[in-house]
Amino acid sequence: MSDYPLINENTISVSEVNATIKACIDAPIFKGLEVYGEVSGFKFSGPHAYFTLKDKNSQLQCVCFYAAKTYNPKDGESVIVRGGLDYYVKGGRLSLQVNTIKPVGQGLLFLEFERLKAKLEKEGLFAEAHKKAIPMFPKNVLVVTSKTGAVIRDIVTTVRRKNPVINIVVRDVRVQGEGAGHDIAGVLARVDTLGYDVIIIARGGGSLEDLAPFYDEELVRAVYNLNTPVISAVGHETDFSLCDFVADVRAATPTAAGELVAYDYYGMLREVREHMRRLTMHAVRNYKGASTRALLTFGRLRSVASTFYAGRARRVERAIQAAKTSVERKFDAATARAERATDALDRLSPIKILKRGYFRLQLGGDTVSNVSALKVGDTVTAMGGDGNVEATVTKINLFKDGKEN
């Protein structure tokens, strides 16, 4: 009977549905099954193992109690498991309870990746000749990953521990599921011309299926065609994706990628300061040495100059004294000549001549030098050595050939 009131005669409860499914699943036909598939997400919880068995089109959850008693496969490995279907009524989950696991070779998905790897390697996409160097001192770093994961936090923490100045930009993308590889390839094509110094493609660990986007051929070719250097940091240290092979550098983990791009800013700062200290000390020592040598040289120059200029000074003093004596002699001779010339001029002075009895005759203030310039009746002034007289011309006698006319 149902625990819930009937709405109509066809209505049943969830428990009734699950109980019916459980009854069907418990049929002998679903016991002792052998199922072939590829292992994904194999992990232990205590002594029990849980994993997914899958092929190209479907997957089945599996549990193997006390798995240590049987073979433990790796992710991507193809196996045949033996067991029976079980339906967990309370949770409504179907699973295959595995009793034994037998390996039958690598998984189909892994083999497909290997075939693609061989194809791309033959085309030269993984060749070292195409690898670009990662800048030693990047300024702008782009991280292509999911913002919701721990990956970006690990990268930022690692970079900031060593370097506070690198600019870290995050481009949020899906890193798992169908179409994720296509999305990442599109992002890379759009950011390649934006001037980033390096691009980090990052994702945490996971199963082969989880990492499938990084085996995507479109993404691999997009990374190959980038002009910006690329670091691939996908999965754990033991995980190798095709993105790792085509990237310029493969980092074992996202944390290792942070170490690759983060140059030691604080160490460089300490080194620069130490070099400055040494240069300062060296400069001070050089200055003191040069100063001491300059003082010694200056002392020697002063001594040499003193000796040199002392002799020059004596020669200059003697030259000055000789010049002084010469000038004095010349000055005395010139004075004597001047006195003689003065005496001669004095003797020729008109005043002296007048004092000897001669007179100077003037007419109207002008000196009369010729008698012919006078006429009877003119008033003339006769200047002598001790005075002058005025007279009127009453008679004029002119000489002719030195005789009175």
C-alpha positions, 0 to 999 in steps of 0.5 A, a space after each residue: 500500500 502507498 504511504 500517500 493518498 491516491 490522486 487517481 488509480 494510476 498514481 504511485 509514489 517515488 518509493 513504489 517506482 524505485 522499488 519496482 526498478 529495484 525488483 527488476 534490477 535484481 533479476 538474475 539476468 543482471 547478475 554475473 554481467 561482463 562489461 567492457 569499457 574505459 576507466 575514468 575517475 578511479 579513486 578510493 574511499 577507504 577500502 572501496 573503489 569508485 569509478 566510471 566505465 564508459 565508451 563513446 556514447 554512454 557511461 556507467 557508475 561502478 563501485 568495487 568493494 574491497 578493491 585491493 583484492 582485485 586489479 586496480 586500473 588507471 584512468 584511460 585504461 580499457 577493462 572488462 569488469 564482472 559484477 551485477 547491477 544494483 539500484 540504490 532505492 533511497 538515492 535512486 541511483 543505478 550502479 554496477 557492483 564490480 567483483 573483478 576487473 581485468 585489463 584489456 589494453 589502453 582505452 579507446 579515448 586514450 588511443 584516439 588522443 595518441 593518434 591525434 598526437 602522432 598526426 600533429 607531431 608529424 606536421 611539426 606542431 610540437 617542434 622545438 624550432 617553433 618554441 618562443 622564449 618566455 620573457 624574463 621580466 614580463 609586465 602583463 600576464 594573461 591567465 586563461 582558466 576558470 575563475 571559480 577554481 583554485 587554479 587562479 588563486 594558486 597562480 596569483 598567490 605564487 606570483 605575489 609572493 615574489 613580485 608585486 608589480 606584474 599585472 595579472 589579468 584573468 580570462 574566464 573560460 570553461 575548462 571542462 565539458 563538451 565545447 570547452 576546447 573550442 571556447 578556449 581557442 576562440 579566447 586565445 585568438 581574440 587576446 593574441 593582439 592585446 599586448 600581453 607578454 605571456 599567456 598561461 593556459 591553466 587547469 587543475 588535475 582530473 581524469 582523462 575525460 576531464 582533460 579532454 578539452 586540452 587534447 582538442 585539435 582546434 585548441 592545439 592549432 590555436 596555441 600553435 598559431 599564437 604570436 604571444 608566448 604560451 605556458 601550458 599548466 594543465 593537470 597534475 605533474 604526471 598529466 601530459 596533454 597535447 596542449 603541453 606539447 604545443 605550448 612554448 613551455 610546459 609547467 608541471 602545475 599551475 603553481 609552477 607556471 606562477 613561478 615561471 613568470 614571476 621574476 624575484 622583484 624583492 631579490 632584485 631590489 635587494 641586489 640593486 641596493 647592495 650594488 648601490 652600497 658597494 658603488 657608493 663605498 667604491 666611489 668614496 674610496 676613489 674620491 678619498 684616494 684622488 683627493 689625497 693624490 691631488 693634495 700631494 700633487 698640489 703641494 709639489 706644484 706649489 713648491 716647484 712654483 714657489 722656486 720658479 717664481 722666486 727666481 722669476 721675481 728676482 729677475 723681474 725686480 732687476 729688470 724693473 730697476 734697470 728700466 727705472 734707472 733708464 727712464 730716470 736718465 732719459 727723463 733727466 736728459 729730457 728735462 735738461 733739453 726742455 730747460 734749454 729750449 725754455 731758455 731759448 724761447 724765453 730769449 725770443 719772447 716779444 716781451 724780452 725784445 720790447 724790454 731791450 728798447 723795441 716797440 710794437 706798433 698797432 693800428 686799430 688793434 692789429 699789429 702793423 708790420 709794414 709802414 706802407 700799411 699806414 697813412 698820414 693822420 692814422 692814430 697808432 699805438 706803440 707798445 714798449 717793454 714798460 707801457 704804450 703810447 698813442 701817436 698820430 702819423 704826420 709823415 711817412 718815408 718809405 725805403 727803396 732798395 734799402 734807402 730812404 726815398 
